[in-house]
Amino acid sequence: MKPTLENVAKLANTSIATVSRALNDSGYVSDDLKLKVEQAVKQLGYKRKVYKSLPLSTLSKIVVITNDDFSNPNSFYYAVLSGLKFEAERLEIDIEVVLIDSLGENKEALEDQFEGADAVIMVGMENPNLLDVLKSIGKPVQIINGSDPSMQFSSISPDYEYGGYLAGQYLLEAGNRNNCIITVNFRQSLIDRQLGFQRAHRQIDIHPERSCKIIDLVEYAKKHDPDLHDKIIHGTAGGDFGAKYLLPKIIDDGLLNNIDGVFCICDLMAISLMQALKNKKMADTSIIGFDDLPISSLVTPQLTTIRSNYYDLAKQGLAMLISKQAHSTISGIRAYMAVELIERNSVYPQIHSK
């Protein structure tokens, strides 16, 4: 039987996604782990797949629109953009990254920026006004980690609803019955995580309104810190959505009293919660994050989280754009990538009397 990627991952004692990143040299894999993967490949006689540039692609330059989160190595967008740049280089396509904050939504400024570009990729942005401007410019557009409500443009994202479901299911299976989600409900990709988390609780004999509490940092900041509220909405409150400032107040207000487990909608928020709970001597609360950023395995306790394959997300997003451009298709497509739960040690089993 031919050895598979799964066989290599098992022998190297790592995940399939990590093996894929190591074999494609797409970053976020330590030298030691790369060596283990190479040794497993050699020992098993695994034959690497040789990928060729898509012959139908006529794209030579793509402008990537994002916000300033990409500059932080511990951000989701940095990982996606790294994968996107790697894949574009493999396909001999030039990539130019543009910070939309520096251009606003001015049509003339955007047109100047896109001069000479064949297409546009939006990473991690859900801005209907900007989409309307891009529509009027007439460039092919692909959205990665976001969606177009009117489906004028195709998009691909991790399956956030399923990720939220996995987080809820894992907490419940560990015996955590009084759980909450800390979120920021102003983008669909964030709302989907909450919907999945609630679905997991509805599937067992629990009343979601009592066992699945929702703490929305947007609403909390609106009442207690209006300036921070505006920063959260405009994406300038940091990668944890201002959680490090709000969570100590939330704990003092008793909103996490009698809570067994917490699902945070991103790793940086989960890490801010860990620190806040430690400072308040409440460090026995189960916590799950989302994204599996490199820092999530470096904190104490190591963070249980939901992982998506950044390289595959970027690769598939670029492939969707190339396919649509090459075949002159018009209809928008909304696609989702698989996610997986990464079990570490930030979730503690709970025992409840029947």
NORTABEL-V682681 format. One record per run of one state. SS is the DSSP state (2 for helix, 1 for strand, 0 for the rest). FROM is the first residue (numbers start at 1). LEN is the number of residues. Records with the same first field share a line. If there is no record, write none. Layout:
# NORTABEL-V682681
SS->FROM-LEN, FROM-LEN
This chain:
# NORTABEL-V682681
0->1-4, 13-3, 24-7, 45-16, 67-1, 72-4, 91-3, 103-4, 114-5, 124-4, 138-2, 145-9, 159-1, 174-5, 184-4, 203-5, 225-1, 234-9, 253-8, 265-2, 280-6, 289-2, 292-2, 298-6, 309-1, 328-6, 338-1, 343-12
2->5-8, 16-8, 31-14, 68-4, 76-15, 100-3, 107-7, 128-10, 160-14, 188-15, 208-4, 217-8, 226-8, 243-10, 267-13, 294-4, 310-18
1->61-6, 94-6, 119-5, 140-5, 154-5, 179-5, 212-5, 261-4, 286-3, 291-1, 304-5, 334-4, 339-4
